[in-house]
Amino acid sequence: LRVVDTPVGRIGTLICWENYMPLARYALYAQGVEIYVAPTYDCGDGWVGTLGHIAREGRCWVLGSGTVLRASDVPDDFPSRGQLFPDPDEWINDGDSVVIDPQGKPVAGPLRREAGILYADIDVSRVAAARRTLDVAGHYARPDIFELQVRRTPAMPARFIDA
């Protein structure tokens, strides 16, 4: 959970359903993410709405990279391919790649049921302007009473204590 400085802005990412984890998102917001990258297999209006919420909540640009997949993309030798996907034109996953501005408005896409590349001009100065009205990791976060602690060292999945 590290946001990195790049020549185009501060970039952070969560993958797939990690984007539904509020504390993980907050960890990126608290590091000043400006460009939030969300690669996923999820799709649909609900997913695009989620990315819009993330952009509006974090006052950051969101780049949603969705997987577009047709039955014809599945290799012929895949076990039970014909039974699982009898229609080669069937869409298995719609994709829904999208670029969303810091106010939650899509500026490119969603690219649905189509393989392609989305292009959009991103002005990271809009992030600072948007955060002047709401900064969820700033004073609205009430750091006087709330604190998120993120462990960046490996942890054991279970501890056994014999007492």
Phi and psi in degrees as GROMACS dihedral restraints (atoms count N, CA, C in turn):
[ dihedral_restraints ]
;  ai    aj    ak    al  type     phi  dphi    fc
    3     4     5     6     1  -122.2    20    10
    4     5     6     7     1   132.8    20    10
    6     7     8     9     1   -90.9    20    10
    7     8     9    10     1   136.5    20    10
    9    10    11    12     1  -115.9    20    10
   10    11    12    13     1   143.4    20    10
   12    13    14    15     1   -78.9    20    10
   13    14    15    16     1   132.3    20    10
   15    16    17    18     1  -133.8    20    10
   16    17    18    19     1   167.9    20    10
   18    19    20    21     1   -60.7    20    10
   19    20    21    22     1   -21.9    20    10
   21    22    23    24     1   -99.2    20    10
   22    23    24    25     1    -6.3    20    10
   24    25    26    27     1   143.2    20    10
   25    26    27    28     1   179.6    20    10
   27    28    29    30     1   -86.0    20    10
   28    29    30    31     1   116.8    20    10
   30    31    32    33     1  -110.7    20    10
   31    32    33    34     1   135.6    20    10
   33    34    35    36     1  -137.5    20    10
   34    35    36    37     1   160.7    20    10
   36    37    38    39     1  -147.4    20    10
   37    38    39    40     1   146.2    20    10
   39    40    41    42     1  -129.9    20    10
   40    41    42    43     1   146.9    20    10
   42    43    44    45     1  -108.6    20    10
   43    44    45    46     1   146.2    20    10
   45    46    47    48     1    48.4    20    10
   46    47    48    49     1  -125.9    20    10
   48    49    50    51     1   -80.1    20    10
   49    50    51    52     1    -0.7    20    10
   51    52    53    54     1   -58.5    20    10
   52    53    54    55     1   -25.8    20    10
   54    55    56    57     1   -67.1    20    10
   55    56    57    58     1   -15.9    20    10
   57    58    59    60     1   -88.4    20    10
   58    59    60    61     1     0.5    20    10
   60    61    62    63     1   -94.5    20    10
   61    62    63    64     1   105.1    20    10
   63    64    65    66     1   -57.2    20    10
   64    65    66    67     1   -38.8    20    10
   66    67    68    69     1   -70.1    20    10
   67    68    69    70     1   -35.5    20    10
   69    70    71    72     1   -65.2    20    10
   70    71    72    73     1   -42.9    20    10
   72    73    74    75     1   -61.9    20    10
   73    74    75    76     1   -43.7    20    10
   75    76    77    78     1   -61.3    20    10
   76    77    78    79     1   -36.5    20    10
   78    79    80    81     1   -59.9    20    10
   79    80    81    82     1   -37.7    20    10
   81    82    83    84     1   -72.2    20    10
   82    83    84    85     1   -42.7    20    10
   84    85    86    87     1   -59.5    20    10
   85    86    87    88     1   -41.8    20    10
   87    88    89    90     1   -66.3    20    10
   88    89    90    91     1   -19.7    20    10
   90    91    92    93     1   -95.0    20    10
   91    92    93    94     1     6.7    20    10
   93    94    95    96     1    77.4    20    10
   94    95    96    97     1    35.1    20    10
   96    97    98    99     1   -57.8    20    10
   97    98    99   100     1   134.5    20    10
   99   100   101   102     1  -110.4    20    10
  100   101   102   103     1   -32.5    20    10
  102   103   104   105     1  -125.3    20    10
  103   104   105   106     1   111.0    20    10
  105   106   107   108     1  -102.7    20    10
  106   107   108   109     1   117.9    20    10
  108   109   110   111     1  -102.9    20    10
  109   110   111   112     1   128.5    20    10
  111   112   113   114     1  -129.3    20    10
  112   113   114   115     1    79.9    20    10
  114   115   116   117     1   -75.8    20    10
  115   116   117   118     1   140.9    20    10
  117   118   119   120     1  -160.2    20    10
  118   119   120   121     1   167.1    20    10
  120   121   122   123     1   -99.3    20    10
  121   122   123   124     1   -14.2    20    10
  123   124   125   126     1   -65.7    20    10
  124   125   126   127     1   157.1    20    10
  126   127   128   129     1  -160.8    20    10
  127   128   129   130     1   178.6    20    10
  129   130   131   132     1   101.0    20    10
  130   131   132   133     1   171.6    20    10
  132   133   134   135     1   -60.9    20    10
  133   134   135   136     1   -35.9    20    10
  135   136   137   138     1   -62.6    20    10
  136   137   138   139     1   -40.9    20    10
  138   139   140   141     1   -67.5    20    10
  139   140   141   142     1   -45.5    20    10
  141   142   143   144     1   -61.2    20    10
  142   143   144   145     1   -38.8    20    10
  144   145   146   147     1   -63.8    20    10
  145   146   147   148     1   -39.0    20    10
  147   148   149   150     1   -61.0    20    10
  148   149   150   151     1   -44.7    20    10
  150   151   152   153     1   -65.0    20    10
  151   152   153   154     1   -35.8    20    10
  153   154   155   156     1   -63.3    20    10
  154   155   156   157     1   -40.5    20    10
  156   157   158   159     1   -62.7    20    10
  157   158   159   160     1   -44.2    20    10
  159   160   161   162     1   -60.7    20    10
  160   161   162   163     1   -44.2    20    10
  162   163   164   165     1   -61.5    20    10
  163   164   165   166     1   -45.2    20    10
  165   166   167   168     1   -69.9    20    10
  166   167   168   169     1   -40.9    20    10
  168   169   170   171     1   -64.9    20    10
  169   170   171   172     1   -48.2    20    10
  171   172   173   174     1   -87.5    20    10
  172   173   174   175     1    -6.7    20    10
  174   175   176   177     1    51.1    20    10
  175   176   177   178     1    52.3    20    10
  177   178   179   180     1  -140.4    20    10
  178   179   180   181     1   163.6    20    10
  180   181   182   183     1   -74.7    20    10
  181   182   183   184     1   140.1    20    10
  183   184   185   186     1  -121.6    20    10
  184   185   186   187     1   127.1    20    10
  186   187   188   189     1  -109.4    20    10
  187   188   189   190     1   107.0    20    10
  189   190   191   192     1   -97.5    20    10
  190   191   192   193     1   117.7    20    10
  192   193   194   195     1  -108.3    20    10
  193   194   195   196     1   107.1    20    10
  195   196   197   198     1  -100.6    20    10
  196   197   198   199     1   155.1    20    10
  198   199   200   201     1   -88.8    20    10
  199   200   201   202     1   121.3    20    10
  201   202   203   204     1  -103.8    20    10
  202   203   204   205     1   129.3    20    10
  204   205   206   207     1  -147.0    20    10
  205   206   207   208     1   127.5    20    10
  207   208   209   210     1  -107.7    20    10
  208   209   210   211     1   159.1    20    10
  210   211   212   213     1   -57.7    20    10
  211   212   213   214     1   -35.1    20    10
  213   214   215   216     1   -68.3    20    10
  214   215   216   217     1   -13.3    20    10
  216   217   218   219     1   -79.2    20    10
  217   218   219   220     1   -17.2    20    10
  219   220   221   222     1   -78.1    20    10
  220   221   222   223     1   129.4    20    10
  222   223   224   225     1   -56.6    20    10
  223   224   225   226     1   144.0    20    10
  225   226   227   228     1   -57.8    20    10
  226   227   228   229     1   -31.2    20    10
  228   229   230   231     1   -88.4    20    10
  229   230   231   232     1     9.1    20    10
  231   232   233   234     1   -67.5    20    10
  232   233   234   235     1   128.8    20    10
  234   235   236   237     1   -55.6    20    10
  235   236   237   238     1   131.6    20    10
  237   238   239   240     1    62.6    20    10
  238   239   240   241     1    21.5    20    10
  240   241   242   243     1   -53.9    20    10
  241   242   243   244     1   -48.0    20    10
  243   244   245   246     1   -62.5    20    10
  244   245   246   247     1   -34.8    20    10
  246   247   248   249     1   -76.1    20    10
  247   248   249   250     1   -40.1    20    10
  249   250   251   252     1   -73.0    20    10
  250   251   252   253     1   -39.4    20    10
  252   253   254   255     1  -133.9    20    10
  253   254   255   256     1    73.9    20    10
  255   256   257   258     1   -67.2    20    10
  256   257   258   259     1   -28.3    20    10
  258   259   260   261     1   -98.8    20    10
  259   260   261   262     1   111.0    20    10
  261   262   263   264     1   -63.6    20    10
  262   263   264   265     1   -18.5    20    10
  264   265   266   267     1   -88.8    20    10
  265   266   267   268     1    -3.2    20    10
  267   268   269   270     1   -64.4    20    10
  268   269   270   271     1   139.0    20    10
  270   271   272   273     1   -88.6    20    10
  271   272   273   274     1   122.3    20    10
  273   274   275   276     1   -86.3    20    10
  274   275   276   277     1   -38.9    20    10
  276   277   278   279     1  -143.9    20    10
  277   278   279   280     1   133.1    20    10
  279   280   281   282     1   -79.0    20    10
  280   281   282   283     1   -17.3    20    10
  282   283   284   285     1    91.5    20    10
  283   284   285   286     1   -87.0    20    10
  285   286   287   288     1    63.1    20    10
  286   287   288   289     1    40.4    20    10
  288   289   290   291     1   -64.0    20    10
  289   290   291   292     1   144.8    20    10
  291   292   293   294     1  -157.4    20    10
  292   293   294   295     1   151.3    20    10
  294   295   296   297     1  -118.9    20    10
  295   296   297   298     1   127.6    20    10
  297   298   299   300     1  -125.2    20    10
  298   299   300   301     1   137.1    20    10
  300   301   302   303     1   -81.9    20    10
  301   302   303   304     1   171.4    20    10
  303   304   305   306     1   -64.8    20    10
  304   305   306   307     1    -8.0    20    10
  306   307   308   309     1   -97.6    20    10
  307   308   309   310     1     0.2    20    10
  309   310   311   312     1    92.1    20    10
  310   311   312   313     1    12.1    20    10
  312   313   314   315     1   -98.0    20    10
  313   314   315   316     1   126.8    20    10
  315   316   317   318     1   -64.1    20    10
  316   317   318   319     1   131.5    20    10
  318   319   320   321     1  -112.0    20    10
  319   320   321   322     1   -12.1    20    10
  321   322   323   324     1  -152.1    20    10
  322   323   324   325     1   132.2    20    10
  324   325   326   327     1    84.5    20    10
  325   326   327   328     1  -167.3    20    10
  327   328   329   330     1   -71.3    20    10
  328   329   330   331     1   143.6    20    10
  330   331   332   333     1   -89.6    20    10
  331   332   333   334     1   100.0    20    10
  333   334   335   336     1  -109.9    20    10
  334   335   336   337     1   130.2    20    10
  336   337   338   339     1    53.8    20    10
  337   338   339   340     1    42.8    20    10
  339   340   341   342     1  -157.0    20    10
  340   341   342   343     1   127.3    20    10
  342   343   344   345     1   -80.0    20    10
  343   344   345   346     1   134.5    20    10
  345   346   347   348     1   176.9    20    10
  346   347   348   349     1  -175.4    20    10
  348   349   350   351     1  -123.1    20    10
  349   350   351   352     1   129.8    20    10
  351   352   353   354     1   -90.4    20    10
  352   353   354   355     1   142.9    20    10
  354   355   356   357     1  -124.2    20    10
  355   356   357   358     1   139.4    20    10
  357   358   359   360     1  -154.9    20    10
  358   359   360   361     1   144.3    20    10
  360   361   362   363     1   -83.4    20    10
  361   362   363   364     1   128.7    20    10
  363   364   365   366     1  -114.7    20    10
  364   365   366   367     1   124.3    20    10
  366   367   368   369     1  -107.9    20    10
  367   368   369   370     1   101.0    20    10
  369   370   371   372     1   -66.1    20    10
  370   371   372   373     1   -16.3    20    10
  372   373   374   375     1   -65.6    20    10
  373   374   375   376     1   -20.5    20    10
  375   376   377   378     1   -67.8    20    10
  376   377   378   379     1   -23.7    20    10
  378   379   380   381     1   -64.6    20    10
  379   380   381   382     1   -51.0    20    10
  381   382   383   384     1   -60.5    20    10
  382   383   384   385     1   -41.4    20    10
  384   385   386   387     1   -62.9    20    10
  385   386   387   388     1   -42.7    20    10
  387   388   389   390     1   -66.6    20    10
  388   389   390   391     1   -36.1    20    10
  390   391   392   393     1   -73.6    20    10
  391   392   393   394     1   -13.4    20    10
  393   394   395   396     1   -69.1    20    10
  394   395   396   397     1   -24.7    20    10
  396   397   398   399     1   -92.5    20    10
  397   398   399   400     1   -30.6    20    10
  399   400   401   402     1  -156.1    20    10
  400   401   402   403     1   122.1    20    10
  402   403   404   405     1  -129.5    20    10
  403   404   405   406     1    99.6    20    10
  405   406   407   408     1   -67.1    20    10
  406   407   408   409     1   -15.3    20    10
  408   409   410   411     1  -105.7    20    10
  409   410   411   412     1     5.8    20    10
  411   412   413   414     1  -101.3    20    10
  412   413   414   415     1  -140.1    20    10
  414   415   416   417     1   -65.0    20    10
  415   416   417   418     1   -26.7    20    10
  417   418   419   420     1   -65.4    20    10
  418   419   420   421     1   -20.9    20    10
  420   421   422   423     1   -73.7    20    10
  421   422   423   424     1   -12.0    20    10
  423   424   425   426     1    55.4    20    10
  424   425   426   427     1    59.1    20    10
  426   427   428   429     1   -63.4    20    10
  427   428   429   430     1   -11.0    20    10
  429   430   431   432     1   -71.0    20    10
  430   431   432   433     1   -20.1    20    10
  432   433   434   435     1  -128.0    20    10
  433   434   435   436     1   -20.1    20    10
  435   436   437   438     1  -116.0    20    10
  436   437   438   439     1   145.7    20    10
  438   439   440   441     1  -150.0    20    10
  439   440   441   442     1   134.0    20    10
  441   442   443   444     1  -103.8    20    10
  442   443   444   445     1   129.6    20    10
  444   445   446   447     1  -111.5    20    10
  445   446   447   448     1   126.3    20    10
  447   448   449   450     1  -115.7    20    10
  448   449   450   451     1   119.6    20    10
  450   451   452   453     1   -87.4    20    10
  451   452   453   454     1   124.3    20    10
  453   454   455   456     1  -106.8    20    10
  454   455   456   457     1    11.9    20    10
  456   457   458   459     1  -107.2    20    10
  457   458   459   460     1   152.3    20    10
  459   460   461   462     1   -59.1    20    10
  460   461   462   463     1   143.9    20    10
  462   463   464   465     1  -128.7    20    10
  463   464   465   466     1   150.2    20    10
  465   466   467   468     1   -76.8    20    10
  466   467   468   469     1   141.7    20    10
  468   469   470   471     1   -71.0    20    10
  469   470   471   472     1   -19.7    20    10
  471   472   473   474     1  -148.9    20    10
  472   473   474   475     1   145.3    20    10
  474   475   476   477     1  -121.3    20    10
  475   476   477   478     1   133.9    20    10
  477   478   479   480     1  -112.7    20    10
  478   479   480   481     1   123.9    20    10
  480   481   482   483     1  -120.2    20    10
  481   482   483   484     1   119.6    20    10
  483   484   485   486     1   -99.5    20    10
  484   485   486   487     1   112.8    20    10
